[in-house]
Amino acid sequence: MIIRTPPQRKRRADSVVDVDADLAATAVTARSPVSDRRLVLYDRPTALVPAGVSGEPMDDMVCTYHCRQMVKSDFMVALNTAEKQVQEYRKALDVLEEQLSKSEDERATCQDKLNYVEQELAATKGQEVALQERLLKEVGDFQERYRDQVKKIVELEAELKKEIDSRIAAESSSASAKESIKELEGNLQRLSDNSEREKKILEKKLSYLQDDAQLSVSKLNAELERMGLRAQNSESEAKLLNEQLDDLKRQLDESLHEKNEMELKQLNSSALSYQRTPTDDQKLIKLLQEELRNYEKEVHEARRLKSSHTNVELLKEKLLEEQGRRERVEMDLSKLQEIEAKAQKLELELASCTALLSNIPDVSCFGDIPQKIADLQMQALTNLNKVGEVTSQLKELKVALEFADLSKQHAEGEATLAKERAESATREVKRLELLLAAVSEERDRLRKEHAMSTNQKPKDGDDASSKNMESDLSRMEKVVSELENTIRDQRELISQQHTELNLMNEKLSMEARKAKSLEREGDQLRSQVALLESKLGHGDYSASSTKVLRMVNTLAVDSEAKQTIEALQAELKKTKERLQAVEELKGQADVGTVVDANIAEKLAQLKNQIATLEKREERYKTVFAERISVFRKACCSLFGYKVLLIQHYPYSIVGSFNLLLLSMHFFYCTL
């Protein structure tokens, strides 16, 4: 047996025995039974050894090694379990903190998304207001254009009245012109006789002039050949003389140089100069004089060649004058032939006019033709007025239909946007509900853990963790309440959007009904226009008994067609711009990539309408070209006037006798 208690202390001196006894008594009263490292039985009261007694300690105070190790192992197990619980609590606390941070992050993202959705709503509202303002501006511009068109129509009606007045004046002038035609026919006969006589005289003169011209041309050609040969010879001689002149100049320079050298030699050597004879100098002088005489002869020949050149130039000028005379004579001959052709044409026109007068019903003379044309033109004007009224109504209905289509497109776009917003809001609400359910589950779990932890005995570290958990729970409850509030707001917004969507659907149905009614009215007006055009094109008369002047499209109608095509092209550009704006708005709002298929279909319809209108315009042009040619021939054959297209006016009426010119606006008619 091993004694685990410490050895007993040594006794002190007797003088301090009483002091030690007092200290032991105080220690017994103050310290615990195990303060002196002794093991005491639990069911037995503690008893201290008297200070004066010496010997072995009590057997009850002795503990075995196995007992000590058991106590120690129990204590270590309890300590490990406590540390593990602390670690588990810390881990749970970390998890809760992470979940709390995640929930806070999600709440922040939800708040950001909510703010973003609110900003998008505000932006879309602003864009809707801007689009409404732009549509109002476009409607105002359209009304202004409509007023301008009405003003233009009034001005065109005034111009039409002026043209009618001018036509009446032209008819009166045509009556006077017919009277003058008779006089002109007599003058034409006299002129034809005079022209024949003058023609014969001119032919004789022309024959004489041709003979003279041929003789003069042959003479001039011979003289030109001779003068050309002389000029060539003179040029060759001039070249030779120039070469000789150059040689003589060179020789003269050499002689002068030699003379200077001789003078120098003479000055240097005076003795030799007395001995020399003057024969050499005299010979040189004679040679130089001969050369000068030759030079003078050459100069005379050059002057003579120059005069011959001038004579050649004069002959060339005479030849050019003769050629000009010959050309003038040929021009006179061509004019004479043209006059003969015109006279023949006039005779043919007179014969055709008389034949047409016999073929036209209810016309016995030239005076009945204007009255007949006036009646036909009045009928055509009444029919044109009816057609104009119907076309104006049709255009108004087209404009109203286009405006209804645009409003329908706008309403459909707004409906799709509202649907997308509602779907996004429902998705957001579902996500928030799921998040709320997860947060509520986490809250319940944390409450259970908190209740379980509070049931156990709290320690110092556990108190702090429980407080943190309570604060986290309170914050989570606040977050849950905020999420519930946001869900309520989102539900209210969804209900408002559903109501707006229902209103937009109702408006869309109303606009569709209006569009259908306008299409029906347009079909009715088109049928009426087709009936009027058929009446206007064929007339109410029988083709066997009468010949009716049928009206075709005027320049005003062509201009109106062009204006309608331009208006449709402008509307197409506007719709494209609106489509681009809608796509940009969709891209900014990031709502989705949903594209309205009706817009593409309507763009295709507009393109088809533009293509049909262009084809119709080309067909009108071809028909107009064919019928205006017939009309010009008929006018020329009936009245003796030609319709000529000019730059200042759409066309003019010119007399076929080149003696009368009437510039006036006229209706396009054909037989």
C-alpha positions as CSV (number, residue, x, y, z in Angstrom):
1,M,0.0,0.0,0.0
2,I,1.3,3.4,-1.0
3,I,0.6,6.4,1.2
4,R,-0.6,9.2,-1.1
5,T,-0.7,11.8,1.7
6,P,2.2,14.1,2.2
7,P,4.6,13.5,5.1
8,Q,4.0,15.1,8.4
9,R,5.8,18.3,9.1
10,K,8.6,18.5,11.7
11,R,7.7,19.8,15.1
12,R,9.0,23.1,16.1
13,A,10.4,24.2,19.4
14,D,8.3,24.1,22.5
15,S,8.2,27.9,22.6
16,V,6.1,28.0,19.5
17,V,3.8,25.1,20.3
18,D,0.9,27.3,21.4
19,V,1.2,29.4,18.3
20,D,1.1,26.4,16.0
21,A,-2.0,25.1,17.8
22,D,-3.7,28.4,17.2
23,L,-2.8,28.4,13.5
24,A,-4.0,24.8,13.1
25,A,-7.3,25.7,14.6
26,T,-7.7,28.7,12.2
27,A,-6.7,26.5,9.3
28,V,-9.3,23.9,10.1
29,T,-12.0,26.5,10.3
30,A,-10.9,28.3,7.1
31,R,-9.8,25.7,4.6
32,S,-11.6,22.8,3.0
33,P,-11.0,19.1,4.0
34,V,-8.8,18.6,0.9
35,S,-6.8,21.7,1.0
36,D,-3.9,19.8,2.5
37,R,-4.1,17.3,-0.4
38,R,-5.8,14.6,1.7
39,L,-8.6,12.4,0.5
40,V,-11.5,12.2,2.9
41,L,-14.4,9.8,2.9
42,Y,-17.7,11.4,1.9
43,D,-20.0,9.8,4.5
44,R,-17.5,10.3,7.4
45,P,-17.0,13.6,9.1
46,T,-13.6,15.1,9.0
47,A,-11.3,14.7,12.0
48,L,-7.9,16.2,12.4
49,V,-5.0,14.7,14.1
50,P,-4.1,16.4,17.3
51,A,-1.0,18.5,17.1
52,G,0.7,16.8,19.9
53,V,0.0,13.2,18.7
54,S,2.6,11.6,16.5
55,G,2.5,8.4,14.6
56,E,0.9,6.9,11.4
57,P,-2.1,8.7,9.7
58,M,-5.6,7.2,9.7
59,D,-6.4,4.4,7.2
60,D,-9.5,6.2,6.0
61,M,-7.3,9.0,4.6
62,V,-5.4,6.7,2.3
63,C,-6.6,6.4,-1.4
64,T,-5.6,3.8,-4.0
65,Y,-4.0,4.7,-7.4
66,H,-6.9,3.1,-9.3
67,C,-9.4,5.3,-7.5
68,R,-7.4,8.3,-8.3
69,Q,-7.2,7.4,-12.0
70,M,-10.9,6.8,-12.2
71,V,-11.7,10.2,-10.7
72,K,-9.3,11.8,-13.1
73,S,-10.8,10.0,-16.2
74,D,-14.3,11.0,-15.2
75,F,-13.2,14.5,-14.9
76,M,-11.4,14.5,-18.3
77,V,-14.4,12.9,-20.0
78,A,-16.7,15.6,-18.6
79,L,-14.2,18.3,-19.7
80,N,-14.0,16.8,-23.2
81,T,-17.8,16.6,-23.5
82,A,-18.0,20.2,-22.3
83,E,-15.4,21.4,-24.8
84,K,-17.2,19.4,-27.6
85,Q,-20.5,21.1,-26.7
86,V,-18.8,24.5,-26.7
87,Q,-17.3,23.7,-30.2
88,E,-20.7,22.5,-31.4
89,Y,-22.4,25.6,-30.1
90,R,-19.7,27.8,-31.7
91,K,-20.2,25.9,-35.0
92,A,-23.9,26.4,-34.8
93,L,-23.4,30.0,-34.0
94,D,-21.1,30.4,-37.0
95,V,-23.7,28.7,-39.2
96,L,-26.4,30.9,-37.9
97,E,-24.2,34.0,-38.5
98,E,-23.5,32.8,-42.0
99,Q,-27.2,32.2,-42.6
100,L,-28.0,35.6,-41.1
101,S,-25.4,37.3,-43.4
102,K,-26.8,35.4,-46.4
103,S,-30.4,36.4,-45.4
104,E,-29.2,40.0,-45.0
105,D,-27.4,39.8,-48.4
106,E,-30.6,38.3,-50.0
107,R,-32.7,41.0,-48.3
108,A,-30.3,43.7,-49.7
109,T,-30.5,42.1,-53.2
110,C,-34.3,41.9,-52.9
111,Q,-34.3,45.6,-51.8
112,D,-32.0,46.4,-54.8
113,K,-34.3,44.5,-57.1
114,L,-37.3,46.2,-55.7
115,N,-35.7,49.6,-56.2
116,Y,-34.7,48.6,-59.7
117,V,-38.2,47.4,-60.5
118,E,-39.5,50.7,-59.1
119,Q,-37.0,52.6,-61.2
120,E,-38.0,50.6,-64.2
121,L,-41.7,51.3,-63.5
122,A,-40.9,55.0,-63.2
123,A,-38.8,54.9,-66.4
124,T,-41.6,53.1,-68.3
125,K,-44.1,55.5,-67.0
126,G,-41.9,58.4,-68.2
127,Q,-41.4,56.7,-71.5
128,E,-45.1,56.1,-71.9
129,V,-45.7,59.8,-71.2
130,A,-43.1,60.7,-73.8
131,L,-44.7,58.3,-76.3
132,Q,-48.1,59.7,-75.6
133,E,-46.8,63.3,-76.0
134,R,-45.0,62.3,-79.3
135,L,-48.2,60.6,-80.5
136,L,-50.2,63.8,-79.6
137,K,-47.6,65.8,-81.5
138,E,-47.8,63.5,-84.5
139,V,-51.6,63.7,-84.4
140,G,-51.3,67.5,-84.3
141,D,-48.9,67.4,-87.2
142,F,-51.3,65.1,-89.1
143,Q,-54.2,67.5,-88.5
144,E,-52.0,70.4,-89.7
145,R,-51.1,68.4,-92.9
146,Y,-54.8,67.6,-93.3
147,R,-55.7,71.3,-93.1
148,D,-52.9,72.1,-95.6
149,Q,-54.3,69.5,-98.0
150,V,-57.7,70.9,-97.6
151,K,-56.3,74.3,-98.4
152,K,-54.5,72.9,-101.4
153,I,-57.7,71.3,-102.6
154,V,-59.5,74.6,-102.3
155,E,-56.7,76.3,-104.3
156,L,-56.8,73.5,-106.9
157,E,-60.6,74.0,-107.2
158,A,-60.0,77.7,-107.7
159,E,-57.3,76.9,-110.3
160,L,-59.8,74.5,-111.9
161,K,-62.4,77.3,-112.2
162,K,-59.7,79.5,-113.7
163,E,-58.9,76.8,-116.2
164,I,-62.6,76.4,-117.0
165,D,-62.7,80.2,-117.7
166,S,-59.6,80.0,-119.7
167,R,-61.1,77.1,-121.6
168,I,-64.2,79.1,-122.4
169,A,-62.0,81.9,-123.6
170,A,-60.0,79.5,-125.6
171,E,-63.2,78.2,-127.2
172,S,-64.2,81.7,-128.1
173,S,-60.7,82.3,-129.5
174,S,-61.0,78.9,-131.4
175,A,-64.2,80.2,-133.0
176,S,-62.4,83.3,-134.1
177,A,-59.5,81.1,-135.2
178,K,-61.8,79.0,-137.3
179,E,-62.9,82.1,-139.1
180,S,-59.4,83.1,-139.7
181,I,-58.7,79.5,-140.9
182,K,-60.9,80.1,-143.9
183,E,-58.9,83.3,-144.7
184,L,-55.7,81.3,-144.2
185,E,-56.8,78.7,-146.6
186,G,-57.2,81.3,-149.3
187,N,-53.8,82.7,-148.3
188,L,-52.5,79.2,-148.4
189,Q,-53.6,78.7,-151.9
190,R,-52.0,82.0,-153.0
191,L,-48.9,81.1,-151.1
192,S,-48.7,77.7,-152.7
193,D,-49.0,79.3,-156.1
194,N,-46.3,81.8,-155.2
195,S,-44.2,79.1,-153.7
196,E,-44.4,77.0,-156.9
197,R,-43.4,80.0,-159.0
198,E,-40.6,80.9,-156.6
199,K,-39.6,77.2,-156.5
200,K,-39.2,77.2,-160.3
201,I,-37.2,80.4,-160.2
202,L,-35.0,79.1,-157.4
203,E,-34.4,75.9,-159.2
204,K,-33.2,77.8,-162.3
205,K,-31.0,80.0,-160.1
206,L,-29.8,76.9,-158.3
207,S,-28.8,75.2,-161.5
208,Y,-26.9,78.3,-162.7
209,L,-25.2,78.7,-159.3
210,Q,-24.3,75.1,-159.3
211,D,-22.7,75.4,-162.7
212,D,-20.9,78.5,-161.7
213,A,-19.8,77.0,-158.5
214,Q,-18.5,73.9,-160.2
215,L,-16.5,76.0,-162.7
216,S,-15.2,78.3,-160.0
217,V,-14.3,75.3,-157.8
218,S,-12.4,73.6,-160.7
219,K,-10.5,76.9,-161.4
220,L,-9.7,77.4,-157.8
221,N,-8.5,73.9,-157.5
222,A,-6.2,74.3,-160.4
223,E,-4.9,77.6,-159.1
224,L,-4.5,76.1,-155.7
225,E,-2.5,73.2,-157.2
226,R,-0.3,75.7,-159.1
227,M,0.2,77.9,-156.1
228,G,0.9,74.9,-153.9
229,L,3.6,73.8,-156.3
230,R,5.0,77.3,-156.4
231,A,4.9,77.6,-152.6
232,Q,6.7,74.3,-152.3
233,N,9.4,75.4,-154.8
234,S,9.7,78.8,-153.0
235,E,9.9,77.1,-149.7
236,S,12.7,74.8,-151.0
237,E,14.5,77.8,-152.5
238,A,14.1,79.7,-149.3
239,K,15.6,76.9,-147.4
240,L,18.6,76.8,-149.8
241,L,19.0,80.6,-149.6
242,N,18.9,80.4,-145.8
243,E,21.6,77.8,-145.9
244,Q,23.7,79.9,-148.3
245,L,23.1,83.0,-146.1
246,D,24.3,81.0,-143.1
247,D,27.4,79.9,-145.0
248,L,28.1,83.5,-146.2
249,K,27.7,84.8,-142.7
250,R,30.1,82.3,-141.5
251,Q,32.5,83.2,-144.3
252,L,32.1,86.9,-143.5
253,D,32.9,86.2,-139.8
254,E,35.9,84.3,-140.9
255,S,37.1,87.1,-143.2
256,L,36.6,89.7,-140.5
257,H,38.5,87.5,-138.1
258,E,41.3,87.2,-140.7
259,K,41.2,90.9,-141.4
260,N,41.7,91.6,-137.7
261,E,44.5,89.2,-137.6
262,M,46.1,90.8,-140.7
263,E,45.8,94.3,-139.1
264,L,47.5,93.1,-136.0
265,K,50.2,91.5,-138.1
266,Q,50.5,94.8,-140.1
267,L,50.9,96.8,-136.9
268,N,53.4,94.4,-135.6
269,S,55.5,94.2,-138.6
270,S,55.6,97.5,-140.4
271,A,58.4,96.5,-142.6
272,L,56.4,93.8,-144.2
273,S,53.5,96.1,-144.8
274,Y,55.6,98.4,-147.1
275,Q,56.8,95.5,-149.1
276,R,53.2,94.0,-149.7
277,T,51.1,95.1,-152.6
278,P,47.4,96.2,-152.2
279,T,46.2,93.6,-154.7
280,D,45.0,91.2,-152.0
281,D,42.8,93.7,-150.2
282,Q,41.2,94.8,-153.5
283,K,40.5,91.2,-154.3
284,L,38.8,90.7,-151.0
285,I,36.7,93.8,-151.4
286,K,35.6,92.7,-154.8
287,L,34.6,89.3,-153.5
288,L,32.6,90.9,-150.7
289,Q,30.8,93.3,-153.1
290,E,29.8,90.3,-155.2
291,E,28.5,88.5,-152.2
292,L,26.5,91.5,-151.2
293,R,25.0,91.7,-154.7
294,N,24.0,88.0,-154.4
295,Y,22.5,88.7,-151.1
296,E,20.4,91.5,-152.5
297,K,19.1,89.2,-155.3
298,E,18.2,86.6,-152.7
299,V,16.3,89.2,-150.7
300,H,14.4,90.3,-153.8
301,E,13.5,86.6,-154.5
302,A,12.4,86.2,-150.9
303,R,10.1,89.3,-151.1
304,R,8.7,87.9,-154.3
305,L,8.0,84.6,-152.6
306,K,6.3,86.4,-149.7
307,S,4.0,88.2,-152.1
308,S,3.2,84.9,-153.7
309,H,2.3,83.5,-150.3
310,T,-0.1,86.4,-149.7
311,N,-1.7,85.8,-153.1
312,V,-2.2,82.1,-152.1
313,E,-3.9,83.2,-148.9
314,L,-6.2,85.5,-150.8
315,L,-7.1,82.7,-153.1
316,K,-7.9,80.5,-150.1
317,E,-10.2,83.1,-148.7
318,K,-12.0,83.4,-152.1
319,L,-12.3,79.6,-152.1
320,L,-13.9,79.6,-148.6
321,E,-16.3,82.3,-149.7
322,E,-17.4,80.2,-152.7
323,Q,-17.8,77.2,-150.5
324,G,-20.0,79.3,-148.1
325,R,-22.2,80.4,-151.0
326,R,-22.5,76.8,-152.1
327,E,-23.6,75.8,-148.6
328,R,-26.2,78.6,-148.4
329,V,-27.6,77.5,-151.7
330,E,-27.9,73.9,-150.5
331,M,-29.7,75.2,-147.3
332,D,-32.1,77.1,-149.4
333,L,-32.8,73.9,-151.4
334,S,-33.4,72.0,-148.2
335,K,-35.8,74.7,-146.9
336,L,-37.6,74.6,-150.2
337,Q,-38.1,70.8,-149.8
338,E,-39.4,71.4,-146.3
339,I,-41.9,74.0,-147.5
340,E,-43.1,71.5,-150.1
341,A,-43.5,68.8,-147.4
342,K,-45.4,71.2,-145.1
343,A,-47.7,72.2,-148.0
344,Q,-48.5,68.5,-148.6
345,K,-49.1,67.9,-144.9
346,L,-51.5,70.9,-144.8
347,E,-53.4,69.5,-147.7
348,L,-53.7,66.1,-146.0
349,E,-54.8,67.7,-142.8
350,L,-57.5,69.7,-144.6
351,A,-58.7,66.5,-146.2
352,S,-58.7,64.6,-142.8
353,C,-60.6,67.4,-141.1
354,T,-63.3,67.4,-143.7
355,A,-63.6,63.6,-143.4
356,L,-63.8,63.8,-139.6
357,L,-66.5,66.4,-139.7
358,S,-68.6,64.1,-141.9
359,N,-68.0,61.1,-139.4
360,I,-68.7,62.9,-136.1
361,P,-72.4,62.6,-135.1
362,D,-74.5,65.7,-134.2
363,V,-71.8,67.9,-135.8
364,S,-72.4,69.5,-139.1
365,C,-69.8,72.3,-139.1
366,F,-66.8,73.5,-137.1
367,G,-69.0,75.6,-134.9
368,D,-70.8,72.6,-133.4
369,I,-67.6,70.9,-132.2
370,P,-66.8,73.3,-129.2
371,Q,-70.4,72.9,-127.9
372,K,-70.1,69.1,-128.1
373,I,-66.8,69.1,-126.3
374,A,-68.2,71.5,-123.7
375,D,-71.1,69.1,-122.9
376,L,-68.7,66.2,-122.6
377,Q,-66.4,68.1,-120.4
378,M,-69.2,69.2,-118.1
379,Q,-70.2,65.5,-117.7
380,A,-66.6,64.6,-117.1
381,L,-66.3,67.4,-114.5
382,T,-69.3,66.2,-112.6
383,N,-68.0,62.7,-112.5
384,L,-64.6,63.9,-111.5
385,N,-66.1,65.9,-108.6
386,K,-68.0,62.8,-107.4
387,V,-64.8,60.7,-107.7
388,G,-62.9,63.4,-105.8
389,E,-65.4,63.5,-103.0
390,V,-65.4,59.7,-102.7
391,T,-61.5,59.6,-102.8
392,S,-61.3,62.3,-100.1
393,Q,-63.6,60.3,-97.9
394,L,-61.6,57.2,-98.6
395,K,-58.4,59.0,-97.7
396,E,-59.9,60.3,-94.5
397,L,-61.0,56.7,-93.6
398,K,-57.5,55.5,-94.5
399,V,-55.9,58.0,-92.2
400,A,-58.4,57.1,-89.4
401,L,-57.6,53.4,-90.0
402,E,-53.9,54.1,-89.9
403,F,-54.3,56.0,-86.7
404,A,-56.4,53.2,-85.2
405,D,-53.8,50.7,-86.3
406,L,-51.1,52.7,-84.6
407,S,-53.1,53.1,-81.4
408,K,-53.8,49.3,-81.6
409,Q,-50.1,48.6,-82.0
410,H,-49.3,50.9,-79.1
411,A,-52.0,49.2,-76.9
412,E,-50.7,45.8,-77.8
413,G,-47.1,46.8,-77.0
414,E,-48.3,48.2,-73.6
415,A,-50.3,45.1,-73.0
416,T,-47.3,42.8,-73.7
417,L,-45.1,45.0,-71.5
418,A,-47.7,44.8,-68.7
419,K,-48.0,41.1,-69.1
420,E,-44.2,40.8,-68.9
421,R,-44.1,43.0,-65.8
422,A,-46.9,41.0,-64.2
423,E,-45.0,37.7,-64.9
424,S,-41.8,39.1,-63.6
425,A,-43.6,40.4,-60.5
426,T,-45.2,37.0,-59.9
427,R,-41.9,35.3,-60.3
428,E,-40.4,37.7,-57.8
429,V,-43.3,37.1,-55.4
430,K,-42.8,33.4,-55.6
431,R,-39.1,33.7,-55.0
432,L,-39.7,36.0,-52.0
433,E,-42.3,33.5,-50.7
434,L,-39.8,30.7,-51.0
435,L,-37.2,32.8,-49.3
436,L,-39.7,33.7,-46.6
437,A,-40.5,30.0,-46.0
438,A,-36.8,29.2,-45.8
439,V,-36.2,32.0,-43.4
440,S,-39.2,31.0,-41.3
441,E,-38.0,27.4,-41.1
442,E,-34.5,28.7,-40.1
443,R,-36.2,30.9,-37.5
444,D,-38.2,28.0,-36.1
445,R,-35.1,25.8,-35.9
446,L,-33.1,28.5,-34.2
447,R,-36.0,29.0,-31.7
448,K,-36.0,25.2,-30.9
449,E,-32.2,25.2,-30.5
450,H,-32.5,28.3,-28.3
451,A,-35.2,26.6,-26.2
452,M,-33.1,23.4,-25.9
453,S,-30.0,25.5,-24.9
454,T,-32.0,27.5,-22.3
455,N,-33.3,24.2,-20.7
456,Q,-29.7,23.2,-20.0
457,K,-27.6,24.9,-17.3
458,P,-26.1,28.0,-18.8
459,K,-22.4,28.7,-18.4
460,D,-20.4,31.9,-19.0
461,G,-19.6,31.2,-22.7
462,D,-23.1,29.8,-23.3
463,D,-24.7,33.0,-22.0
464,A,-22.9,35.1,-24.6
465,S,-23.8,32.7,-27.4
466,S,-27.4,32.6,-26.3
467,K,-27.5,36.4,-26.3
468,N,-26.1,36.5,-29.8
469,M,-28.6,33.9,-30.9
470,E,-31.4,35.9,-29.4
471,S,-30.2,39.1,-31.2
472,D,-29.9,37.1,-34.4
473,L,-33.4,35.8,-34.0
474,S,-34.7,39.3,-33.4
475,R,-33.0,40.5,-36.6
476,M,-34.3,37.5,-38.5
477,E,-37.8,38.3,-37.3
478,K,-37.3,41.9,-38.5
479,V,-36.1,40.6,-41.9
480,V,-39.1,38.3,-42.1
481,S,-41.5,41.1,-41.4
482,E,-39.8,43.3,-44.0
483,L,-40.0,40.5,-46.5
484,E,-43.7,40.1,-45.7
485,N,-44.3,43.8,-46.3
486,T,-42.5,43.7,-49.6
487,I,-44.6,40.7,-50.6
488,R,-47.7,42.6,-49.8
489,D,-46.5,45.5,-51.8
490,Q,-45.7,43.3,-54.7
491,R,-49.1,41.7,-54.6
492,E,-50.7,45.1,-54.6
493,L,-48.6,46.1,-57.6
494,I,-49.6,42.8,-59.3
495,S,-53.3,43.5,-58.7
496,Q,-52.9,47.0,-60.1
497,Q,-51.1,45.7,-63.1
498,H,-53.8,43.1,-63.7
499,T,-56.4,45.8,-63.6
500,E,-54.4,47.9,-66.0
501,L,-54.0,44.9,-68.2
502,N,-57.7,44.3,-68.3
503,L,-58.3,48.0,-69.2
504,M,-55.7,47.7,-71.9
505,N,-57.4,44.6,-73.3
506,E,-60.7,46.3,-73.3
507,K,-59.2,49.3,-75.1
508,L,-57.6,46.9,-77.6
509,S,-60.9,45.2,-78.3
510,M,-62.5,48.6,-78.8
511,E,-59.8,49.6,-81.2
512,A,-60.1,46.3,-83.1
513,R,-63.8,46.9,-83.5
514,K,-63.2,50.4,-84.7
515,A,-60.6,49.2,-87.2
516,K,-63.0,46.5,-88.5
517,S,-65.7,49.1,-88.9
518,L,-63.3,51.4,-90.8
519,E,-62.2,48.5,-93.0
520,R,-65.9,47.8,-93.9
521,E,-66.5,51.5,-94.7
522,G,-63.3,51.5,-96.8
523,D,-64.4,48.4,-98.7
524,Q,-67.8,50.1,-99.4
525,L,-66.1,53.3,-100.6
526,R,-63.7,51.3,-102.8
527,S,-66.7,49.5,-104.4
528,Q,-68.3,52.9,-104.9
529,V,-65.1,54.3,-106.4
530,A,-64.8,51.3,-108.7
531,L,-68.4,51.8,-109.9
532,L,-67.8,55.5,-110.5
533,E,-64.5,54.7,-112.3
534,S,-66.3,52.2,-114.5
535,K,-69.0,54.7,-115.3
536,L,-66.4,57.3,-116.0
537,G,-64.3,55.0,-118.1
538,H,-67.0,53.5,-120.2
539,G,-69.8,56.1,-120.0
540,D,-73.6,55.7,-120.1
541,Y,-73.8,55.8,-123.9
542,S,-73.8,53.0,-126.5
543,A,-70.7,52.7,-128.5
544,S,-72.6,52.0,-131.7
545,S,-74.4,55.3,-131.9
546,T,-72.0,57.8,-130.2
547,K,-68.3,58.4,-129.8
548,V,-67.5,59.5,-126.2
549,L,-64.5,61.3,-125.0
550,R,-63.2,59.2,-122.1
551,M,-61.2,60.8,-119.3
552,V,-58.0,59.4,-118.0
553,N,-55.8,60.4,-115.1
554,T,-54.5,63.9,-115.1
555,L,-51.2,65.2,-113.7
556,A,-53.0,66.1,-110.5
557,V,-54.1,62.5,-110.0
558,D,-50.5,61.3,-110.6
559,S,-49.2,63.9,-108.2
560,E,-51.8,62.8,-105.6
561,A,-50.7,59.2,-106.1
562,K,-47.1,60.2,-105.7
563,Q,-48.0,62.1,-102.5
564,T,-49.8,59.1,-101.1
565,I,-46.8,56.9,-101.9
566,E,-44.5,59.5,-100.2
567,A,-46.9,59.6,-97.2
568,L,-46.9,55.8,-96.9
569,Q,-43.1,55.8,-97.1
570,A,-42.9,58.4,-94.4
571,E,-45.3,56.4,-92.3
572,L,-43.2,53.3,-92.9
573,K,-40.1,55.3,-91.7
574,K,-42.0,56.4,-88.7
575,T,-43.1,52.9,-87.8
576,K,-39.5,51.7,-88.2
577,E,-38.3,54.5,-85.9
578,R,-41.0,53.5,-83.4
579,L,-40.0,49.9,-83.6
580,Q,-36.4,50.8,-83.0
581,A,-37.4,53.0,-80.0
582,V,-39.5,50.1,-78.6
583,E,-36.6,47.7,-79.0
584,E,-34.3,50.2,-77.3
585,L,-36.8,50.6,-74.4
586,K,-37.1,46.8,-74.1
587,G,-33.3,46.6,-74.0
588,Q,-33.0,49.3,-71.3
589,A,-35.7,47.7,-69.2
590,D,-34.3,44.2,-69.6
591,V,-37.8,42.8,-69.5
592,G,-37.2,40.2,-72.2
593,T,-36.7,39.5,-75.8
594,V,-40.3,39.3,-76.7
595,V,-40.9,40.9,-80.1
596,D,-44.4,41.7,-81.4
597,A,-45.0,39.6,-84.5
598,N,-47.8,41.9,-85.6
599,I,-45.4,44.7,-86.3
600,A,-43.5,42.7,-88.8
601,E,-46.7,41.6,-90.5
602,K,-47.9,45.1,-90.7
603,L,-44.6,46.3,-92.1
604,A,-44.9,43.6,-94.7
605,Q,-48.4,44.8,-95.5
606,L,-47.2,48.4,-95.8
607,K,-44.4,47.3,-98.1
608,N,-46.9,45.3,-100.2
609,Q,-49.2,48.4,-100.4
610,I,-46.2,50.5,-101.5
611,A,-45.3,48.0,-104.2
612,T,-48.9,47.8,-105.5
613,L,-49.1,51.6,-105.6
614,E,-45.8,51.8,-107.5
615,K,-47.1,49.2,-110.0
616,R,-50.3,51.1,-110.3
617,E,-48.4,54.4,-110.9
618,E,-46.3,52.7,-113.7
619,R,-49.5,51.3,-115.2
620,Y,-51.1,54.8,-115.1
621,K,-48.0,56.2,-116.8
622,T,-48.1,53.7,-119.6
623,V,-51.9,54.2,-120.1
624,F,-51.5,57.9,-120.0
625,A,-48.7,57.8,-122.5
626,E,-50.8,55.7,-124.9
627,R,-53.9,57.8,-124.5
628,I,-52.3,61.2,-124.6
629,S,-50.8,60.2,-128.0
630,V,-54.3,59.3,-129.2
631,F,-55.6,62.5,-127.8
632,R,-52.9,64.6,-129.5
633,K,-53.7,62.9,-132.8
634,A,-57.4,63.5,-132.3
635,C,-56.9,67.2,-131.5
636,C,-54.7,67.6,-134.5
637,S,-57.1,65.9,-136.8
638,L,-60.2,67.6,-135.3
639,F,-59.1,71.2,-134.8
640,G,-55.7,71.5,-136.5
641,Y,-53.9,71.9,-133.2
642,K,-50.9,70.0,-131.8
643,V,-50.4,69.3,-128.1
644,L,-46.8,69.9,-127.3
645,L,-45.2,69.3,-123.9
646,I,-43.1,72.3,-122.7
647,Q,-41.3,73.2,-119.5
648,H,-43.3,76.1,-118.1
649,Y,-46.7,74.5,-118.4
650,P,-47.8,70.9,-118.5
651,Y,-48.4,71.1,-122.2
652,S,-49.5,73.7,-124.8
653,I,-51.7,73.8,-127.9
654,V,-50.0,74.9,-131.1
655,G,-51.7,75.5,-134.4
656,S,-50.8,73.2,-137.2
657,F,-50.3,76.2,-139.5
658,N,-47.5,77.7,-137.4
659,L,-49.5,80.9,-137.2
660,L,-51.4,80.4,-133.9
661,L,-50.1,79.6,-130.4
662,L,-52.4,79.1,-127.5
663,S,-50.9,78.2,-124.1
664,M,-53.5,77.0,-121.7
665,H,-54.2,74.1,-119.3
666,F,-56.4,71.4,-120.8
667,F,-58.0,68.1,-119.8
668,Y,-56.5,64.9,-120.9
669,C,-59.2,63.3,-123.2
670,T,-59.2,60.7,-125.9
671,L,-61.6,59.2,-128.3
